[in-house]
Amino acid sequence: MRSLTRWIGRLILPLLFACSTYAGAATVVMAFGEKIPPFCFPESDSGIELEVIGEALAFRGHQLEPRYFPLARVPLAFRRGEVDAAMTDLGQDLSDAGAHYGNPAVIYYNVFVSLKGRHLSIKKPEDIKGLSVVAFQGAAQRYPEWLAASQKDGLYFEQNNQELQVLGLNKARYDLVLSDRSIFRYFELLLERTTLFKAKSTEMHQFVEEDPQNYRPVFRDPQIRDDFNAGLAQLKASGRYQAIYDHYLEQK
């Protein structure tokens, strides 16, 4: 009888633990930018950032429900209580709005991209003097020490359609593209898969040290934040995190 009791205990205890683990499972309504390929595709609820965050939350039973906003409205949606979480605070401190900061799900690495055949070396702002630059909207405000001179000289352009940035560089219409390296790579692959485009060899020049703290998601519930952090750590340890990136950024 005693051995039977022990056997039943070994059977039931894991079930009780599983129930307690998922007892607090919730649907997490989270604000994302409207369209940031390959990080976010609203039409299919997919993309690197959505999949990383969704799978990290699912590690302890939570379900991600994305809501899409113009990027500037993402932190505002959190402040107004329209969502339970947000992909970013866009440089605002949302602690006073009840935010609990998680670990970065993804990091955006902005770089200058040039054609390799140009043999450009970019280490300091003076190195881009006389070069034409096309960038995403708002880049001049974010990196004034690098872009103010180009803007003054009429050599700076903003183009939010980053597919056109890739095409323009490939045809040497611009000397440099300022872009996140994953976004640039994604559009290179997309163009090669869907058109007669053949990407020329490029070189990526890192010009700033990205601070991971700039890309932390925020959660209203500290327990869900902790569960997210645990799931994110598991994704990285298992190799699943890299597999999500590879799915979008490797040649098929």
N, C-alpha and C positions, 0 to 999 in steps of 0.2 A: 504493500500500500504506500509506504514511504517513497519507494522509487517511482510509483505511478504519480504521486503528488509532485515530485521533482520534475518528471517528464512534462506534466501539464503546465507547471510553472515555466519551464523553458519554452513551451509553445506559446503561452499567453503573454508573457512579459514583453517579447518583441512587438506583439500586436498592440499592447497598451502603450508602448513607447511610440509606435507609429501614429496611433490616434492622438497622443498628446502633442506629437511633433506637428501635425497638420490641423489641430483643433482651431488654430488661429488663422487658417488660410483665408485670404481675402482677394477680392478683385481690386486691382490697383489701377485707378484711372490716372494716366500720366500724360503730360503735355510734351509734344514733340514739334519741331519745325516742320513746315508744310512739305518741303521736298528738299532733301540733301543727299542725292545719290553719291556713293552707294550706301550711305549710312541710314537713310530713311526713304522708303517708298510708300507713301500713304495709300496709293491705289491697291496695294497688295498686303499692307501691314507687314512689310518685310524690310530688310536692310541690315547692315552690320550692327548698328546701334540698337535697333528694335530687337533683333534676335539675341544679342548679348544680354540686354536687360531682361527680356522676357524669359530666357532660359535661367538666368540667375535667380529671378523671383520664383520660378517654378521649382527650384531646388527644394524649397520648403513649402511647396503647395500653393503659392500665390499665382494669380492669373493677371497678366498685363492686359489692360484695355487702353490702347493709345488714343489720344485726341490730338488733332493737328491744328496748329495756329501759325500765323506769320511769326517768324523767329523772334522778333522784338516783343511779341505778346506772350511768349512762353513764361517768363517770370511773372508777368502781370496776371496770367491765369491762375498761378499758384497763390499770389497775394489775395486775389478775389475769392479764393476758395472754390474755384470751378473744377479743380483737379486735386488728387491726393499726392501727386508727385510731379516733378518736372525734370527734363533731361539736362537742364543747365540753368544757372542763375544769370547768365550773360554779364557777369561782372558785378552784379548787385549782391549785397549781403541780405539773404532772405531769412536770416535767423530770427529777426523781429517779427516775421510772418509765420513763425512756427516750423521753420525748415530744419531738418536733421540731414546733414550732408553725408552722402555715401562715398565710396571709393570710385575713382573714374572708371566708367565702363569702356570708353574709348578716348583717345587723345587725337586732336587734330594737329597735324604737323605741317605748318605752312612753310613752303620752300620757294625759292626762285628756280624755274625750270628753263634751261637753254638747250639749243641743239648742240650735241656733243662736238660737231664739226667746227663750232665757233671757238672752242678752246678758251672759254671764259673762266676767269677766277673771280669769285665774289666773296670777299671777306669783310668788307667795310662799305658804308654807304657811298663813298667816293668811287667805288668800283663799278657802279651802275650809271655813272655820269655819261650822258650822250646816248644811252640805250633806251629804246622804247619798251615800256612795261604795260602789260594788260593784267588786271587783277579783278578779284571779286568786289562787289559793292561794299564800300565802307573801309576798304583796306588802307586808304590814305589816312583815315582818322586813327586807325589802329597802329600803323607804323609810320608816323610822321617823320621820324628821324631818317628813315630810308627813302621815303617817297615824295617828300615835300619838294625837293629840288627838281625831280622829274616832272612833277605836276606843274611847277612854275615854268619849266622849259617847254611845256606842251607835249611831253613825251609819255605822259601817263594817261591810261584809259581804263575804264571800268566796264566789265562785261559779265553779267550775272549768269549768262548761258555758258557754262564751262565747257560744253562740247565745242562751242565756237572758239574758245581759247586754245584748245588742243589743235583744232584745224588751223588757226591763225599762226601758231608757232611752227607747225609742220610746213607751212607754206612761206615761212620767214617773213610774215607780215609784221611780226613783233620780234624783238630781241629776247624778251623774257616774259614768262608767265609767272604770276604769283598765285599759288594754289596749294591746297592741301595735297600731299603726295598721293594719298589713296584715291582722292577724287580724280586727280589727273590721270592716274593709272587706269581707273575704272573707265573713263571716257575714251582713252586710247583703245582699250579692249573692245568696248562697245562699238566704236567706229570700225574697227577691223572686222568684227563679226557681222555687221549689218550693211557695210558699204564697201567700195573698192579702195578704201583708205589703207595706206601702208605707213605705219609710224616710223619716222626716222629716229635714230638713236639720240637720246636726250641725257642731260646731266642735271641732277638736282642739287641745289646749293642751299645748305642749311645756313640761315642767317640770324636766327634767334634761338634761344633755349626755351622750349615750351615748358610752362609750369603745369603739371598735371592737376593742380588744385583749381585751375581755370575750367576744368571739364567735369566737375563732380555733379552727379544728379542729386536732387533734393527730395526728401520724403517727409510727409507730415507725421507719420507714425514711426517712432524710433525703433520699434521691434521689427517692422518691415524693412527699415534701413539695415538693421543688423542681419536679417535674413538675406537681403540682397547681397551684402558684403560677403557672407558665407558662400552663397551660390556663385558669386563672381570668382572667389578664390578657387572653388572647385572646378569651374570651367577652365581656368588657367592651368591648374595642376593636371587635369585630365587630357589637355591638348585640344579640347573642344573649342576654346576661345580662338586659337589660331586657325582651326578648321573653318570657322565662320568667316574669318577674313579671307582665307584662301578661296572659299566658294565664290566670292565676288571679285577677287583680284588676280586670280590665276587664269592663264589662257586655257580655254576649253578645247 
